[in-house]
């Protein structure tokens, strides 16, 4: 029996794939758990239209991310911190601090998109990666200076 998957199932397929499975597996496992439905010509056509729409939305979001990446690579942000007499910082700078500095400059970036190997704990200039889209990654320059 051919079915269309509603969920990604390991060793079987991804969402929207048309796969051939045994009748009992489909009736007793996939259908009751709403993991798949019968692959009729109408359903296959509907899934293909949904895939085309998703691909178009994916490309649109990728284009937006490319534009944002271009702007981010031209910009740099400065974060000022308190230091002691030996030029050591009180605490460290994390992804949340960097995301806040970007939002102050007018760029809305999720802190989960910022890729820091470890929190910044020294003054200096850092190149940091920002994952804007699965296919788009930008490098931004962050200046850490004392107040």
N, C-alpha and C positions, 0 to 999 in steps of 0.2 A: 504494500500500500504506500502511496506517495503522500507525504504530509508537508506542511509548511511550518517551520519552527517559529514559535513566539518568543522563545528564550534561547540563549546560547547554551548548548548542552555539550559537555566535554565528549570528545571522540565521536560526535554525531554531526554537529554543524553550528553555524551562527544564526542569529535572528534573521528571518526572512529566507533562509535557504530551503530549497525543495529537496527533501531526502526520501529515500525509499527505506521503509522499516517493515518489520513483520506486523501482520494484522493484530495479533494479541498484544504486542508491545504498545501499539498505537491506542487500541481500545482500552487497555487496562492500566496503562501508565501515563502516556502523554496527554490523552484527551481529558481524563478526570482532573489532572493537575493544571489544565489550561496551558500546556507547554507547546501545543501544536494544534493545527486543524487540517482538515482534509484538503488536498491540493486539487481543487476543481479548476477548470479553465478560468472561471470568473475570479476565484480567489488568487490564482497565479497572476492574472492581469492586474488586480488590485495591489498586490505586493510589489510588482514591478513599478507601478506608478508611485507607490510610497518610497521605494528605493531611489527612483529618479528625483523625487522631491527632496529627499534627505541628502542626496549627492549635491544638488543645487544649493541647498542651505549650507552644507559643509564648505563648498567652494566660496560662497559669499562670506562666511565667517573667516575663512582663511585669508581672503582679500582684505577684510577689515583688520585682521591681526597683522598682516604685512604692512599696512599703512601705519599702524600704531608702532610697530617695531622700527620702522624708518624714523619716526619722530623720536622714539626713545633713544635710539643710538646717537642722535644728534644732541640730545639733552644730557645734562648731568645734574645730579642733586648734591647738595651739601648738607651734612648733618653736623650740627655743633653739639659738643658734649662737654661736661664738666670734667676737669682733670686735676690731679693733685700736683704737688711741687715737682715730682719726678716725671711729669707728663704721662702718667698712667691714668686710664679712664676709670671712673666709678661705674662698674657694671659693664655691659656689652650691648652691642647693637644687633637686633634680631630682624627676622623677616617682617615682623609687624611694624617695627620702627621704620624700616625702609619703605613699606607700603604706605605708611602715614605720610612720610616725606614726599612720596610721589603724589599722593592725593592733595597735599598742600600746593604742589606745583601744577595741579590740574589733570593729572593722569590717574585714572582709576585702575589699579592693579590689585588683584587678589594676593594676599600674603602667601597663599599656597603655591602661587606661580613663581615666586622668587626662590632661586636655587642658591642657597648658601651652604658651603661645606661645613662651616662652623661659625658660630657667632663672631662678629667683629669685635675685637677687644684692644685694638691699637689704633692710634691716629695714622692717617695715610690715605692713599687713593686705591680703590678696589674696583675691579671689573667683575660685575655680577651678572649671571644669566637669569633671564626671565622667560618662562615658557608660556607664551601667549596663546598657543594653539598646538595641537599635536604635531603639526608640521612646521611651526614657526617659533623660533627661539631668538631673543634679542639679547645683546650685550649692553649693559648700561654701566656708566661710570658713577661711582659714589665716592664723594670726598668726605672724609671724617676729620673735622677740625675742632680745635678747642674754642671755648667761648671767650 
